[in-house]
Amino acid sequence: MWKACAVTIDNLTTLHGLPVYDFPVAGEEVGPLPPAGEVAWKLSRYQLLTDGESFETCWNRFLDTVDLSQVRALVLGSGAYGTEDDGDDPAETAGRLVAAASRLTGLEALYLADVTFEEAELSWIVQGDVTPILAAYPRLQELGVRGSGGGFDDGPGLRLTPLRHEHLRVLRLENGGLPGEVARAVAASDLPALRRLDLWLGADYYGCTTTLADLAPILDGDRLPALRHLGLRNSEIQDEIAAALAGAPVVARLTSLGLGLGTLSDTGAEALLSGQPLTHLEELDLRHHFLSEPMMQRLREALEPSGVKVDLEEREQATNRYVAAGE
């Protein structure tokens, strides 16, 4: 279980509609392995809990044991990712994935760094360049990435080069500090099939350099013709994001909008209510916010009669507003 400031995140239990299955440690198998295409395979080797089997050994055994052509979803946890002390270099992990691409021909979903609080704080997870992975899997439909920190020979952390990907439908970047370079790369990429985009921006202290200007092409939406869900969450500039969305062209085509986990106040909510209509949405997720009770009531009265599900859970009342997931 993960606790980062005010948000609690458990390990993934499903990915791409498939239940997550932990690939067992050698000698600890209980019964036969499940059919390769019926689970999301999780490979994780936190050294304190797996009696010394390295992630590299686990990975090679997975390649030799499972029918890779049938694998649809893959989750990489501790060992593949973590801190400099207990995780592999992200470049090595990316290299393993790229080298296996000719065998993982049916892979549709990939989650990088399903690492919990007990293994590494969110801001400690070292990430790298995910561009080679996307290039090696042109038919990938879903990519999730946790963490954005740098390390390993002063590596810069999470990186992405603008690209065109024909089949990616879901992109989710969860971190306490989103680098502006990554936000700009997402905005500059051609993703014609992308339906769900979730970006956690985080806090300046933990490495967020993303600005509202970096997000402008996303709000315009020209490069994201299929987008139906947009999450711009966990931000110190949540009010400014809300104000920008109030007139953003992309909103009209969305069915759900996520602005939670950040510092949203009455100022941002007022901008939403004063802007373009939101009554076409199926859901407006504002979970973890700093709204007053009267503003919460105004939102409900404005949207719920039209069938919009408004999530206003986790109202915070602290004087100093903060993002839900930072450290």
DAKAFEN-V869803 format. One record per pair of residues at least 12 apart in sequence whose C-alpha atoms are under 6 Angstrom apart, sorted by sequence separation. I is the first residue (numbers start at 1). GAP is how many residues later the second one is. D is the distance in whole Angstrom. If there is no record, write none. Layout:
I_GAP_D + I_GAP_D
This chain:
80_13_6 + 20_19_6 + 21_19_6 + 23_19_6 + 19_20_5 + 20_20_5 + 21_20_5 + 22_20_5 + 23_20_6 + 18_21_5 + 19_21_6 + 20_21_6 + 21_21_6 + 127_21_5 + 18_22_6 + 125_22_5 + 127_22_6 + 160_22_6 + 126_23_4 + 159_23_6 + 162_23_5 + 178_23_5 + 55_24_5 + 125_24_6 + 126_24_5 + 161_24_6 + 169_24_5 + 170_24_6 + 177_24_6 + 238_24_6 + 279_24_6 + 287_24_6 + 122_25_6 + 160_25_6 + 164_25_6 + 168_25_6 + 169_25_4 + 172_25_6 + 175_25_6 + 177_25_4 + 229_25_6 + 238_25_5 + 239_25_5 + 243_25_6 + 256_25_5 + 260_25_6 + 264_25_5 + 265_25_5 + 266_25_5 + 283_25_5 + 286_25_6 + 287_25_5 + 290_25_6 + 141_26_5 + 142_26_6 + 162_26_6 + 163_26_5 + 164_26_5 + 165_26_5 + 167_26_6 + 168_26_6 + 169_26_5 + 170_26_5 + 171_26_5 + 172_26_5 + 173_26_5 + 174_26_5 + 176_26_4 + 177_26_5 + 228_26_4 + 231_26_6 + 233_26_5 + 238_26_5 + 242_26_5 + 246_26_5 + 255_26_5 + 256_26_6 + 258_26_6 + 260_26_4 + 263_26_6 + 264_26_6 + 265_26_5 + 282_26_5 + 283_26_5 + 284_26_5 + 285_26_5 + 286_26_5 + 287_26_5 + 288_26_5 + 289_26_5 + 290_26_5 + 141_27_4 + 142_27_6 + 144_27_6 + 162_27_5 + 164_27_6 + 228_27_5 + 229_27_5 + 230_27_5 + 231_27_4 + 232_27_6 + 233_27_5 + 234_27_4 + 235_27_5 + 236_27_6 + 255_27_5 + 256_27_5 + 257_27_5 + 258_27_5 + 259_27_5 + 260_27_5 + 261_27_5 + 279_27_6 + 281_27_6 + 283_27_6 + 287_27_6 + 288_27_6 + 289_27_6 + 139_28_5 + 140_28_6 + 141_28_5 + 142_28_5 + 143_28_5 + 144_28_5 + 145_28_5 + 146_28_5 + 147_28_5 + 229_28_6 + 233_28_6 + 234_28_4 + 243_28_5 + 256_28_6 + 260_28_6 + 128_29_5 + 129_29_6 + 131_29_5 + 144_29_6 + 146_29_6 + 177_29_5 + 179_29_5 + 180_29_5 + 219_29_5 + 220_29_5 + 221_29_5 + 233_29_6 + 239_29_4 + 246_29_4 + 247_29_6 + 127_30_5 + 128_30_4 + 129_30_4 + 130_30_6 + 131_30_6 + 176_30_6 + 177_30_4 + 178_30_5 + 179_30_5 + 180_30_4 + 184_30_5 + 187_30_6 + 220_30_6 + 246_30_6 + 127_31_5 + 128_31_6 + 129_31_6 + 177_31_4 + 179_31_6 + 187_31_5 + 195_31_5 + 219_31_5 + 42_32_6 + 46_32_5 + 81_32_5 + 108_32_4 + 109_32_6 + 111_32_6 + 192_32_6 + 194_32_6 + 195_32_4 + 198_32_6 + 199_32_6 + 202_32_5 + 37_33_5 + 40_33_4 + 41_33_5 + 42_33_4 + 43_33_5 + 44_33_4 + 45_33_5 + 46_33_6 + 108_33_5 + 109_33_4 + 110_33_5 + 111_33_5 + 112_33_5 + 113_33_5 + 190_33_5 + 191_33_6 + 192_33_6 + 193_33_6 + 194_33_6 + 195_33_5 + 196_33_5 + 197_33_5 + 198_33_4 + 199_33_5 + 200_33_5 + 201_33_6 + 202_33_5 + 203_33_6 + 36_34_5 + 37_34_5 + 40_34_5 + 41_34_6 + 42_34_6 + 44_34_5 + 45_34_5 + 69_34_6 + 72_34_6 + 73_34_6 + 109_34_6 + 111_34_6 + 200_34_5 + 201_34_5 + 36_35_5 + 37_35_6 + 68_35_6 + 69_35_5 + 71_35_6 + 72_35_4 + 73_35_6 + 75_35_6 + 68_36_5 + 69_36_5 + 70_36_6 + 71_36_6 + 72_36_5 + 73_36_5 + 74_36_5 + 75_36_5 + 76_36_5 + 77_36_5 + 69_37_6 + 73_37_6 + 76_37_6 + 77_37_4 + 78_37_6 + 90_37_6 + 77_38_5 + 90_38_5 + 98_38_6 + 83_41_6 + 83_42_5 + 82_43_5 + 83_43_6 + 82_44_6 + 123_53_6 + 263_58_6 + 263_59_6 + 263_60_6 + 262_61_4 + 261_62_6 + 261_63_5 + 235_88_6 + 234_89_5 + 2_114_5 + 1_115_6 + 2_115_4 + 202_124_6 + 176_149_6 + 176_150_4 + 123_204_5 + 122_205_6 + 7_317_5 + 6_318_5 + 5_319_5 + 5_320_6 + 4_321_5 + 4_323_6
